[in-house]
Amino acid sequence: MLEAAKGAVAEPATSDSSTQAPPRGYRLQLTGVSKSFGAVHALSDVTLEVPAGQIHGLVGENGAGKSTLMAVASGALVPDAGQAVVDGHEIRGDAVAARAAGLAIVRQHPALLPDLTVADNLLLGVPASMRPRVRDSAAWARTCLGAWDDRPDIDPRMRADALNAEQQFIVELARALCQAPAVLLLDEPSEHLRAEDVDRLFRVVRELAARGTAVVYISHRVREVRQISDRVTVLRNGVNRGTRETADLDEAQIIELIIGRSLDAQYPAKQPRDRALVGRPAVLEAYDLSGEGFSGASLIVEPGEVVGLAGIDGNGQAKFARALAGLQKCTGQVKLGGYDARVSNPVAAVKAGIAYVPADRHREGIFPDLSVRENVMIRGVRGAARLGFVSPRLERQKSNEILRRYAVKAASPDSPITSLSGGNQQKVVMGGALAGAPRLLIADQPAQGVDVGAKAEIYRQLRTVAAAGAGVLMLSSDNGELAGVCDRVAVMSRGQIVAEIAGEELSEETITNAVLRASSTRDHGAATARRFRRILDHDGASVPVLLALIIILAVVAQLCDHTYLHTRNISLVLGLGAILAVAATGQGLVLMQGGFDLSIGPLMSLAPVIASFYLIGAGYGYDLAGWAFIVLATLVVGLGNWLLGAVLRLNPMLASFGTWTLLDAIALILRPQAGGLISNSVIDKISWSVGPIPATLIAAAVVAAGLELWRTRTLRGKALQAVGSDRAAAHTLGISARRASLIAYIGSALLAGLAGVMLIGQIGTGDPTAGESYVLTSIAAAVVGGIALTGGRGSFVGVLCAAVLLVQVQTATPYLGLSPGWQQILVALVTIIAVCAYSLARRRPAR
């Protein structure tokens, strides 16, 4: 499987041929590494050495220091002390250098750029020396994906956010494999994989090791570590507790080394149901539920019972659970406590007494900008409220109680939730869900990605919740986990519940047997976006739609007034459209990298003001000085916006608002009111046209087309999109956000200056307020053209078309017999409709 990928990239000299003996010596050396975050010692004098051809297991509880150690090795963190060496090259806080030295890392949560395609993600994630030409990236990406599967079901042209969790992980893995790495770091690589894909992963890893790659395999699944690794190192509290030969340890011994004590039992004892609960109405009665991915599914959960949902991933169990939580539409009857319940949306489900713990805590479970306390109480805030007002005392009291009950390890309840380990984050999500004392708890993969100690605590809490009289519905891809925790397990296949296992028959073997006998196929329908949605989702989808609207509006206006298509009117619309297009293209550059620029309008005003002093026909020297001052002003403004937003890290909207105010003041000081006549020769050159087509429109089209080619065909263009799509992931890939911001802000200022020069041809004088109307219309044109306000998406050709359409809408109202007030109404309607259309087209179904 690896041969195809090897042909697509340049290989390190140490792995030229699979027939050569693996090179000797250490490929990865971490010596005496220490790292602290404030008062917390994440790593203390840790040494880890992995020779060529060895698969080295790294285990430890959440918060033990595994991720910090790998961040040091990959160049994402600079150690306080110690040294990281990759294949003979010292790495110190430089992810790009680590990749160039031959290190590849596969993260538990893939560092993919959601708004970029699979091919783009692969292209930007490999060392520069291994990248193909951008135009060949799709074919190259197929070859890379072939290193994992000879017939991959992932289209390289798909956006990363259209992939399910498993597909995203496969892309991350393929990105690492195609580098033929000297060192491969695997962080929880099996969490998102099916059982058969775990076997495939092991084959691929062993193949790499046989070629001389040093592999570090990090996992909380002790069984897997024993199966795949040659040696194993245990971290606990940031200290290396020893490195052993894996064959010398059994699972119990490894677990004891991880948690520092013996674990009495992996799963809590299943106590008989309390007699007081017998005879009560069922907590959940679901009859004939049907929705996307499942049909005719019926299930009952009794008080005090933990019921599991098993099945091959993609057979409807996750969607069935999400439907019960109100996150997906369904038909059928749902009863809670014997009464009909409405679960048409999450609010209704919560009011009915359902709490949901999602499988993907990072996307749906935690609020990354809030503290630990706020994450706990945001779900159970009713318990701390009196007459609709939250009591700070009760909030602190209840949140501290929940944190103690679930043994959450946090420096402080007011610490950011992102500072916690994965296991502690999961405990916070669980505690928050249970803070409201729900009737039914739906837990989707509750122990995914957490250490053995945290798993045991989560299992205990699930049993405790059931013992108190609630019902628990648990989903897991681990059949052993379901057998160990649940009283009864329902098996789903192709969207239907086909079997139930309970009592003495319940075991990992019987569940696995039922799953395999029920279905041997997997439904991939939800993984791929519908064709229609994919067409609308394309960055260039706005262009034909906007062109059609321009033509339709022109026909309607002509029918209302036969003078509309007069040459003079066409020239006016296209001339004004060109000015707005250039300004909006500059705005689009900044928006695409995740910024905002409110200074475009006043910078446009400054150009004719400067011109009114120098471009007045006073001679060559004056003309040269005038053009120089205009260019200098744009560069200074662009550099200033970049310094404020990217270097000083001020909010880009507030920073550019300050620049807007300053430029307004400068323009008014220079010209308190419109005045100064600009040379006719300058105006004539700017206003030159080819028939009804202004030269300014030709220039705007060249700018838009050039930037579109730059965006789609160059690494710099894709890097700018990457920063806007996900700044953290882009940083992980070694992309400089500051450089992307500098290009965007300088480019935006230069284009604003060019738009200001074009404006000279329309006004012919130094008007200090001439560009004010372009502040908001440039944003509107960029958004209507398809640029996402959140960054990472859009088309510059679409912006050009949108600018012409908006100007056309404004100028067509007299011909349509509408009053001037309709100009703003129609522009607002076009903008709102465009935003809604893009939002619907780009919305991703929950997975």
C-alpha positions in Angstrom: 0.0 0.0 0.0 2.8 2.4 0.7 4.5 1.9 -2.7 2.0 4.2 -4.6 2.5 7.0 -2.2 6.3 6.7 -2.3 6.2 7.3 -6.0 4.5 10.7 -5.5 7.0 12.3 -3.2 10.7 12.5 -2.7 11.9 10.0 -0.1 14.5 10.6 2.6 17.8 9.1 1.7 17.5 6.6 4.6 14.5 4.9 3.1 15.2 4.7 -0.6 14.2 1.1 -1.0 12.1 -1.3 1.0 14.7 -4.0 0.3 17.4 -2.3 2.2 18.0 -3.0 5.9 16.6 -0.4 8.2 19.2 2.2 9.2 20.7 1.9 12.7 20.8 4.5 15.5 18.1 6.6 17.1 15.7 8.4 14.9 14.0 10.2 17.8 15.9 11.4 20.9 14.2 13.4 23.6 16.8 14.0 26.4 16.1 15.6 29.8 13.0 17.4 28.5 11.2 19.7 31.0 8.3 22.0 30.4 6.2 24.1 32.8 3.0 26.1 32.3 3.0 28.6 35.1 3.1 26.6 38.3 2.2 23.3 36.6 5.1 21.1 35.7 3.9 19.3 32.6 7.2 17.5 32.0 10.1 16.9 34.4 13.5 15.6 33.0 11.8 13.1 30.5 14.0 11.1 28.2 12.7 9.0 25.4 14.8 7.3 22.7 13.4 5.4 19.7 15.7 3.7 17.3 15.0 3.1 13.6 12.5 0.3 12.9 11.0 0.3 16.5 7.3 0.8 17.4 7.4 2.4 20.8 4.2 2.6 22.9 3.7 5.7 25.0 1.0 5.5 27.7 -0.2 7.5 30.6 -3.3 9.2 32.1 -4.7 12.3 30.6 -2.5 15.1 31.8 0.5 12.8 32.2 2.5 14.9 29.7 2.2 12.8 26.5 0.8 15.5 24.3 3.3 18.1 25.7 6.2 15.7 25.0 5.0 15.1 21.4 4.6 18.9 21.0 8.2 19.4 21.9 9.3 16.6 19.5 7.3 18.1 16.6 8.5 21.7 17.2 5.2 23.0 18.4 6.6 23.8 21.8 10.0 25.0 23.0 11.2 23.0 26.1 12.3 24.9 29.2 15.2 22.4 29.4 16.4 19.4 27.4 16.9 18.6 23.8 14.8 17.2 21.0 16.6 15.5 18.0 14.9 14.1 14.9 17.0 12.0 12.7 20.2 13.9 13.7 18.6 17.4 13.6 18.0 19.3 16.7 14.4 20.7 16.9 13.6 23.7 19.0 10.2 25.2 18.5 10.2 24.9 14.7 7.5 22.7 13.2 8.7 23.3 9.7 12.2 22.2 10.6 10.8 19.1 12.3 8.9 18.2 9.2 11.9 18.8 7.0 14.0 16.5 9.3 11.5 13.7 8.6 9.0 13.9 11.4 5.3 13.4 10.7 2.5 13.5 13.4 -1.0 12.1 13.3 -3.1 13.9 15.9 -6.1 12.6 17.7 -8.0 15.6 16.5 -6.8 16.1 13.0 -5.2 19.5 12.2 -7.2 20.0 9.0 -8.3 23.2 7.4 -12.1 22.9 7.2 -12.6 25.3 4.3 -9.9 23.9 2.1 -10.1 20.7 0.0 -8.6 17.4 0.9 -5.9 18.0 -1.8 -5.1 21.4 -0.4 -4.8 20.0 3.1 -2.4 17.3 1.9 -0.4 19.8 -0.1 0.1 22.3 2.7 0.9 19.6 5.2 4.0 18.1 3.6 7.5 19.6 3.4 8.0 22.1 0.6 10.5 19.7 -1.1 7.8 17.0 -1.5 5.0 19.2 -2.8 3.9 18.7 -6.4 2.7 21.6 -8.6 -0.6 23.0 -7.4 -2.4 22.1 -10.6 -1.3 18.5 -10.1 -2.4 18.4 -6.4 -5.7 16.4 -7.0 -4.0 13.5 -8.8 -1.2 13.5 -6.2 -3.7 13.5 -3.4 -5.4 10.4 -4.8 -2.0 8.7 -4.8 -1.4 9.7 -1.1 -4.8 8.4 -0.1 -4.0 5.2 -1.9 -1.3 4.6 0.7 -4.1 3.9 3.1 -6.7 2.2 0.8 -6.2 1.1 -2.8 -9.8 2.3 -3.5 -10.3 5.4 -1.2 -13.8 6.7 -1.0 -12.6 10.2 -0.3 -12.7 12.7 -3.2 -9.6 15.0 -3.0 -11.9 17.9 -4.2 -14.1 17.6 -1.1 -13.7 20.2 1.6 -12.4 18.8 4.9 -15.5 19.9 6.8 -17.6 17.6 4.6 -15.8 14.6 5.9 -16.9 12.5 8.8 -14.5 12.0 11.8 -13.0 8.7 10.4 -12.4 10.2 7.0 -10.7 13.3 8.5 -8.4 11.0 10.4 -7.6 9.0 7.3 -6.6 12.3 5.5 -4.4 13.2 8.5 -2.9 9.7 8.3 -2.4 9.8 4.5 -0.7 13.1 4.9 1.8 11.6 7.2 2.3 8.4 5.2 3.1 10.2 1.9 6.1 11.9 3.6 7.9 8.5 4.0 8.7 9.8 7.5 11.8 9.0 9.5 9.8 9.4 12.7 6.0 8.9 12.9 4.0 10.0 16.0 0.6 8.5 16.3 -1.7 10.1 18.9 -4.8 7.9 19.6 -4.8 6.6 16.0 -7.7 4.1 16.5 -10.3 6.3 18.2 -12.1 7.1 14.9 -11.4 3.8 13.1 -13.6 0.7 12.6 -12.2 -2.7 13.8 -11.1 -3.7 10.3 -9.4 -0.3 9.8 -7.5 -0.8 13.0 -6.1 -4.0 11.6 -5.1 -2.1 8.4 -3.5 0.6 10.5 -1.4 -2.0 12.3 -0.3 -3.5 8.9 0.7 0.0 7.6 2.6 0.8 10.8 4.5 -2.5 10.7 5.4 -1.8 7.1 6.8 1.6 7.9 8.8 0.1 10.8 10.2 -2.5 8.5 11.5 0.3 6.3 13.3 2.0 9.1 10.7 4.4 10.5 10.7 5.0 14.2 7.1 5.0 15.4 5.7 6.4 18.6 2.2 4.9 19.3 0.2 6.8 21.9 -3.0 5.2 23.0 -5.3 4.7 26.0 -6.2 1.3 24.6 -3.8 -0.8 26.5 -4.7 -3.9 24.5 -3.7 -2.2 21.2 -0.4 -1.0 22.7 0.5 -4.5 23.7 -0.5 -5.8 20.3 1.5 -3.3 18.2 4.5 -2.0 20.2 8.0 -3.4 20.8 8.7 -1.3 23.9 6.5 0.8 26.1 7.2 4.0 28.1 4.9 5.1 30.9 4.4 8.7 31.8 2.8 9.8 35.1 2.5 13.3 36.3 5.1 14.5 33.8 7.7 12.0 34.9 9.0 8.9 33.0 8.1 6.0 35.2 10.1 3.5 33.1 10.5 1.9 29.7 10.0 -1.8 29.4 9.8 -4.5 26.8 6.1 -4.8 25.9 6.2 -8.6 25.8 7.2 -8.6 29.5 4.0 -6.8 30.7 0.4 -7.9 30.7 -2.5 -5.4 30.6 -3.0 -5.3 34.3 0.7 -4.4 34.9 0.6 -1.6 32.3 -2.6 -0.2 33.9 -1.0 -0.3 37.3 2.1 1.6 36.0 -0.2 4.2 34.4 -2.3 5.0 37.4 0.3 4.2 40.1 -1.9 1.6 41.8 -3.8 -1.6 41.0 -7.2 -1.1 39.5 -9.8 -3.3 41.3 -11.9 -3.7 38.2 -12.1 -2.1 34.8 -15.9 -1.9 34.9 -18.1 -1.2 37.9 -20.3 -4.0 39.4 -23.8 -4.2 38.0 -26.1 -4.1 40.9 -29.7 -5.4 40.6 -32.3 -2.8 40.0 -33.8 -1.2 43.1 -37.2 -2.8 43.9 -38.6 0.7 44.3 -38.0 1.3 40.5 -39.8 -1.9 39.4 -43.3 -1.1 38.2 -42.5 2.5 37.4 -43.2 3.8 33.8 -40.4 3.3 31.4 -38.0 6.2 31.3 -38.0 6.1 27.5 -40.4 4.5 25.1 -39.6 5.1 21.4 -41.9 3.5 18.9 -41.4 3.3 15.1 -38.9 6.1 15.0 -37.8 7.0 11.5 -35.4 9.7 10.2 -32.3 10.2 8.1 -30.2 7.1 8.5 -32.8 5.0 10.5 -36.3 3.7 10.1 -38.9 1.8 12.2 -36.6 1.8 15.3 -38.3 1.0 18.6 -36.5 0.9 22.0 -37.5 0.9 25.7 -35.3 2.0 28.6 -36.5 1.2 32.1 -35.6 3.2 35.2 -32.3 2.2 36.7 -31.2 0.6 33.4 -28.1 1.2 31.2 -28.9 0.3 27.6 -26.3 0.1 25.0 -26.6 0.7 21.2 -24.2 -1.4 19.1 -23.6 -1.7 15.4 -21.1 -1.1 12.7 -20.5 2.6 12.5 -22.8 4.3 10.0 -25.7 2.0 10.6 -27.9 4.6 12.2 -27.2 4.3 15.9 -25.7 7.8 16.2 -28.5 9.4 14.2 -31.1 7.6 16.2 -29.6 8.9 19.5 -29.3 12.5 18.1 -32.9 12.3 17.0 -33.9 11.5 20.6 -31.8 14.5 21.7 -33.7 16.8 19.3 -30.7 17.3 17.1 -32.2 15.5 14.1 -35.7 15.4 12.7 -37.7 12.2 13.1 -41.2 10.7 13.0 -42.7 8.3 15.4 -43.8 8.3 19.0 -41.6 9.1 22.0 -42.7 8.8 25.6 -40.8 9.8 28.7 -42.0 8.6 32.1 -45.2 7.3 30.4 -46.2 10.6 28.8 -45.9 11.7 25.2 -42.8 13.8 24.8 -41.8 16.4 22.1 -38.2 16.1 20.9 -38.4 18.1 17.7 -35.5 20.3 18.8 -32.8 20.3 21.5 -34.7 22.9 23.7 -37.8 20.6 23.7 -35.7 17.5 24.5 -34.0 19.2 27.4 -37.3 20.4 28.8 -38.6 16.8 28.5 -35.7 15.7 30.6 -33.2 14.4 28.1 -29.4 15.2 28.5 -27.0 14.5 25.7 -23.2 13.9 25.9 -21.9 14.2 22.3 -19.2 12.0 20.8 -17.2 15.0 19.6 -16.7 17.1 22.7 -14.5 19.6 21.0 -17.2 20.6 18.4 -20.3 20.0 20.4 -19.4 19.4 24.0 -17.3 22.3 25.4 -17.4 26.0 25.0 -13.7 26.7 24.4 -13.9 30.4 25.3 -15.5 29.8 28.7 -14.1 28.7 32.0 -14.4 25.3 33.6 -17.1 26.6 35.9 -19.1 28.2 33.1 -18.9 25.0 31.0 -20.4 23.1 34.0 -23.1 25.5 34.8 -24.2 26.6 31.3 -26.2 23.3 31.1 -27.3 23.2 34.7 -27.8 27.0 35.2 -31.5 26.5 36.3 -30.3 24.9 39.5 -28.4 28.1 40.4 -31.2 30.5 39.4 -33.9 32.2 41.5 -36.8 34.0 39.7 -34.7 33.9 36.5 -31.6 35.4 38.0 -28.4 33.4 38.5 -27.0 33.5 42.0 -23.2 33.7 41.9 -23.1 32.0 45.3 -25.3 29.1 44.2 -23.4 28.9 40.9 -20.0 28.6 42.7 -21.5 26.1 45.2 -23.1 23.8 42.6 -20.2 23.9 40.2 -17.7 23.2 42.9 -19.9 20.3 44.1 -20.0 18.8 40.5 -16.2 19.2 40.0 -15.6 17.4 43.3 -18.1 14.6 42.5 -16.6 13.9 39.1 -13.0 14.3 40.4 -12.2 17.0 37.8 -8.5 18.0 37.9 -8.3 21.7 37.3 -5.9 24.4 38.6 -9.1 26.5 39.4 -12.8 26.4 38.5 -12.1 29.7 36.6 -9.3 28.2 34.5 -10.1 28.0 30.7 -11.7 24.7 29.8 -9.0 24.3 27.1 -6.3 24.0 29.8 -7.8 20.7 30.9 -6.8 17.3 29.6 -9.2 15.4 27.4 -10.4 13.1 30.3 -11.1 16.1 32.5 -12.9 17.9 29.7 -15.1 14.9 29.3 -15.9 14.8 33.0 -16.9 18.5 32.8 -19.2 17.7 29.8 -20.7 14.8 31.7 -21.1 16.7 34.9 -22.7 19.6 33.1 -25.2 17.3 31.4 -26.1 15.7 34.7 -26.4 19.0 36.6 -30.0 19.3 35.6 -30.9 15.8 36.9 -32.2 14.4 33.6 -34.6 11.5 33.3 -32.7 10.1 30.4 -28.9 10.5 29.7 -27.8 9.8 26.2 -24.0 9.3 26.2 -22.3 8.9 22.8 -18.8 7.4 23.1 -18.5 8.8 26.6 -15.0 7.3 27.3 -13.5 8.0 23.9 -10.0 9.4 24.1 -9.7 9.3 27.9 -7.2 7.4 30.1 -8.0 4.2 32.0 -8.5 6.0 35.3 -10.9 8.5 33.8 -12.8 5.7 31.9 -13.3 3.9 35.2 -14.7 7.1 36.8 -17.0 7.7 33.8 -18.3 4.1 33.9 -19.0 4.4 37.6 -20.9 7.7 37.1 -23.1 6.0 34.4 -24.0 3.2 36.8 -24.6 5.8 39.6 -27.0 7.8 37.4 -28.9 4.6 36.6 -29.0 3.5 40.2 -30.7 6.8 41.1 -33.6 6.0 38.9 -32.7 7.6 35.6 -32.2 5.8 32.3 -29.0 5.7 30.4 -28.6 5.1 26.7 -24.9 4.5 25.8 -23.3 4.3 22.4 -19.8 2.9 21.9 -17.7 1.4 19.2 -16.1 -0.9 21.8 -18.3 -3.9 22.3 -16.3 -4.9 25.4 -17.1 -1.6 26.9 -20.8 -2.1 26.2 -20.8 -5.5 27.7 -19.0 -4.3 30.8 -21.2 -1.3 31.5 -24.7 -2.0 30.1 -27.6 -4.2 31.4 -28.9 -4.6 27.9 -27.6 -4.0 24.4 -29.6 -3.3 21.2 -27.9 -4.0 17.9 -28.6 -1.7 14.9 -28.1 -2.6 11.3 -29.0 -0.5 8.3 -31.0 1.9 10.5 -33.1 -0.8 12.3 -32.8 -2.5 15.7 -32.4 -6.1 14.7 -31.4 -7.7 18.0 -31.3 -7.3 21.8 -28.9 -9.0 24.2 -29.3 -9.1 28.0 -28.5 -11.0 31.1 -26.0 -13.8 31.1 -25.9 -13.8 27.3 -24.4 -10.3 27.3 -20.7 -10.4 26.5 -18.3 -8.9 24.0 -18.4 -12.0 21.9 -22.2 -12.2 21.7 -22.4 -8.5 20.8 -19.7 -8.8 18.1 -21.4 -11.9 16.7 -24.8 -10.2 16.5 -23.3 -7.1 14.9 -21.4 -9.1 12.2 -24.4 -11.5 11.5 -26.8 -8.5 11.3 -24.7 -6.6 8.7 -21.3 -6.8 7.1 -21.7 -3.5 5.2 -21.4 0.1 6.2 -23.5 2.9 5.0 -21.3 5.7 3.7 -24.2 7.8 2.4 -23.9 10.4 5.1 -20.2 10.8 4.6 -20.5 12.3 1.2 -22.3 15.6 0.5 -25.2 15.5 -2.0 -24.3 16.5 -5.5 -26.5 19.6 -5.4 -25.1 20.8 -2.1 -21.6 20.3 -3.4 -22.3 22.4 -6.5 -23.7 25.2 -4.4 -20.8 24.8 -1.9 -18.2 25.5 -4.6 -16.4 28.8 -4.2 -17.2 29.8 -7.8 -20.9 28.9 -7.5 -21.9 32.5 -7.0 -20.5 33.7 -10.4 -23.2 32.2 -12.8 -26.0 33.1 -10.3 -24.9 36.7 -10.1 -24.4 37.0 -13.9 -27.9 35.6 -14.4 -29.3 38.2 -11.9 -27.5 41.0 -13.7 -29.0 40.0 -17.0 -32.5 39.5 -15.5 -32.4 42.9 -13.8 -31.3 44.5 -17.1 -34.1 42.9 -19.0 -36.7 44.0 -16.4 -35.4 47.5 -16.3 -35.4 47.8 -20.1 -39.0 46.5 -20.3 -40.0 49.2 -17.7 -38.0 52.0 -19.5 -36.6 51.5 -23.0 -33.7 54.0 -22.3 -32.1 51.8 -19.6 -29.7 50.0 -22.0 -28.5 53.3 -23.4 -24.7 53.4 -23.9 -24.3 56.2 -21.4 -26.2 54.3 -18.6 -24.3 51.1 -19.3 -21.0 53.0 -19.1 -22.1 54.7 -15.8 -23.1 51.4 -14.2 -19.9 49.6 -15.2 -17.7 52.5 -14.2 -19.2 52.7 -10.7 -19.2 48.9 -10.5 -15.5 48.8 -11.3 -14.7 51.2 -8.4 -16.8 49.1 -6.0 -15.3 45.9 -7.3 -11.7 46.9 -6.7 -12.6 48.2 -3.2 -14.6 45.0 -2.4 -11.7 42.8 -3.7 -9.4 44.4 -1.2 -12.0 43.9 1.5 -12.3 40.3 0.4 -8.5 39.7 0.8 -8.7 40.7 4.4 -11.9 38.9 5.1 -10.5 35.7 3.6 -7.7 35.6 6.1 -10.0 36.2 9.0 -9.7 40.0 9.4 -11.8 43.1 8.8 -10.9 46.4 7.2 -13.1 49.5 7.8 -10.5 51.9 6.5 -11.1 51.2 2.9 -13.6 54.0 2.4 -11.6 56.8 4.0 -8.5 55.7 2.3 -10.3 56.0 -1.0 -11.3 59.5 0.0 -7.7 60.4 0.7 -6.5 59.6 -2.9 -8.5 62.3 -4.6 -7.7 64.8 -1.7 -4.0 64.2 -2.3 -4.5 64.4 -6.1 -6.3 67.8 -5.7 -3.0 69.3 -4.4 -0.5 67.7 -6.8 -2.2 66.3 -9.9 -3.3 69.7 -11.1 -1.3 70.1 -14.3 1.6 72.0 -12.6 4.3 69.9 -14.2 6.0 66.5 -14.1 7.5 67.0 -10.6 4.1 67.7 -9.1 2.6 64.7 -10.9 5.4 62.4 -9.7 5.0 63.6 -6.1 1.2 63.2 -6.2 1.4 59.6 -7.3 4.2 58.8 -4.9 2.2 60.3 -1.9 -0.9 58.2 -2.9 1.1 55.0 -3.0 3.0 55.9 0.2 -0.3 56.6 2.0 -1.8 53.3 1.0 1.4 51.4 2.1 1.5 53.2 5.5 -2.2 52.5 6.1 -1.9 48.8 5.2 1.2 48.4 7.3 -0.5 50.2 10.2 -3.6 48.0 10.1 -1.3 44.9 10.0 0.7 46.1 13.0 -2.5 46.8 15.0 -4.2 43.5 14.1 -1.5 40.9 13.6 1.3 42.2 15.8 -0.5 44.0 18.7 -3.4 41.5 18.3 -6.1 44.1 18.6 -9.6 43.2 17.4 -9.3 43.9 13.6 -12.7 45.6 13.4 -11.8 48.0 16.3 -8.3 48.5 15.0 -9.5 49.4 11.5 -12.2 51.6 13.0 -9.5 53.6 14.6 -7.7 53.9 11.3 -10.9 55.0 9.6 -11.4 57.8 12.2 -7.8 58.9 11.8 -7.9 59.0 7.9 -11.2 60.9 8.1 -9.6 63.5 10.3 -6.5 63.8 8.0 -8.7 64.2 4.9 -10.9 66.9 6.5 -7.8 68.7 7.8 -6.4 68.8 4.2 -9.7 69.6 2.6 -12.4 70.8 5.1 -14.8 70.7 2.1 -14.7 69.5 -1.5 -12.3 71.6 -3.5 -9.3 71.7 -5.8 -9.6 70.8 -9.5 -7.7 67.8 -10.7 -6.0 68.0 -14.1 -8.3 67.1 -17.0 -5.5 65.1 -18.6 -5.5 62.9 -15.5 -9.2 62.5 -15.4 -9.4 61.7 -19.1 -6.8 58.9 -18.7 -8.7 57.4 -15.8 -12.1 57.8 -17.6 -10.8 56.2 -20.9 -13.2 53.6 -22.3 -13.6 51.1 -25.1 -17.0 51.8 -26.4 -19.4 51.5 -23.4 -16.8 49.5 -21.5 -14.7 51.7 -19.1 -11.0 50.9 -18.8 -11.5 50.8 -15.1 -13.8 47.8 -15.5 -11.1 46.1 -17.5 -8.6 46.8 -14.7 -11.1 45.5 -12.1 -11.6 42.3 -14.1 -7.8 41.8 -14.4 -7.4 42.4 -10.7 -10.2 39.9 -9.8 -9.0 37.2 -12.3 -5.4 37.6 -11.2 -6.2 37.3 -7.5 -8.5 34.3 -8.3 -5.6 32.5 -10.0 -3.3 33.5 -7.2 -5.8 32.0 -4.7 -6.3 28.8 -6.5 -3.0 28.1 -8.1 -0.3 29.3 -5.7 0.8 28.2 -2.3 0.8 31.7 -0.9 -2.9 32.0 -1.9 -3.8 28.8 -0.3 -1.8 29.7 2.8 -3.9 32.9 3.1 -7.1 30.8 2.9 -5.7 28.4 5.4 -5.1 31.1 8.0 -8.7 32.3 7.6 -10.1 28.8 7.7 -8.4 27.7 11.0 -5.6 29.8 12.4 -4.5 27.2 15.0 -4.4 24.4 12.4 -2.5 26.6 10.0 0.1 27.3 12.7 0.4 23.6 13.3 1.2 23.1 9.6 3.9 25.8 9.8 2.0 28.5 8.0 2.8 32.0 9.1 -0.4 33.9 10.0 1.5 37.2 10.3 2.8 36.8 6.7 -0.7 36.0 5.4 -2.1 39.0 7.3 0.6 41.3 5.9 -0.2 40.2 2.4 -3.9 40.8 3.0 -3.7 44.2 4.6 -1.1 45.6 2.2 -3.0 44.2 -0.7 -6.3 45.7 0.6 -4.7 49.1 1.1 -3.2 49.1 -2.4 -6.5 48.2 -3.9 -8.3 50.8 -1.9 -5.8 53.4 -3.2 -6.5 52.1 -6.8 -10.2 52.4 -6.2 -9.6 56.0 -4.9 -7.7 56.8 -8.1 -10.7 55.4 -10.2 -12.9 57.6 -8.1 -11.0 60.6 -9.3 -12.5 60.0 -12.8 -16.0 60.2 -11.4 -15.7 63.3 -9.1 -12.7 65.3 -10.5 -12.1 67.1 -7.3 -10.7 66.6 -3.8 -13.8 65.5 -1.8 -12.9 64.3 1.8 -16.1 62.3 2.1 -16.2 60.7 -1.4 -15.3 57.2 -0.2 -17.4 57.0 2.9 -20.2 55.1 1.2 -17.8 52.4 0.2 -17.0 51.3 3.9 -20.2 49.2 4.1 -20.9 48.6 0.4 -17.4 47.0 0.0 -18.3 44.5 2.7 -21.7 43.9 1.2 -20.2 43.3 -2.3 -17.6 40.9 -0.8 -20.2 38.9 1.1 -22.7 38.8 -1.8 -19.8 37.6 -4.0 -19.2 34.6 -1.7 -16.5 35.7 0.7 -17.2 34.2 4.1 -17.2 36.7 7.0 -15.6 33.9 9.1 -12.7 33.6 6.6 -11.2 30.9 4.4 -13.8 30.9 1.6 -14.8 32.9 -1.4 -14.2 33.9 -5.0 -12.7 37.2 -6.2 -14.5 36.8 -9.6 -17.7 36.5 -7.6 -16.9 39.8 -5.8 -16.5 41.5 -9.2 -19.9 40.3 -10.3 -21.5 41.2 -7.0 -20.2 44.7 -7.2 -21.7 45.3 -10.6 -25.0 43.8 -9.4 -25.2 46.1 -6.4 -24.5 49.2 -8.4 -27.0 48.0 -11.0 -29.6 47.6 -8.2 -28.9 51.1 -6.9 -29.1 52.8 -10.4 -32.0 50.8 -11.7 -34.6 52.1 -9.2 -35.6 55.2 -11.2 -36.1 53.1 -14.3 -38.3 50.7 -12.3 -40.4 53.6 -11.1 -39.2 53.3 -7.5 -38.4 56.1 -5.0 -34.7 56.6 -4.0 -35.3 54.9 -0.6 -35.7 51.6 -2.5 -32.0 51.7 -3.4 -30.9 50.8 0.2 -33.9 48.4 0.7 -33.0 46.4 -2.5 -29.3 46.3 -1.6 -30.1 45.1 1.9 -32.5 42.4 0.5 -29.8 41.2 -2.0 -27.2 41.0 0.8 -29.6 39.2 3.2 -30.7 36.7 0.6 -27.1 36.0 -0.4 -26.0 35.4 3.2 -28.9 33.0 3.8 -28.1 31.1 0.6 -24.4 30.7 1.4 -25.3 29.7 4.9 -27.6 27.0 3.8 -25.3 25.8 1.1 -22.3 25.7 3.4 -24.1 24.2 6.4 -22.8 20.8 7.3 -25.1 18.0 8.6 -24.2 16.8 12.1 -22.1 13.6 12.0 
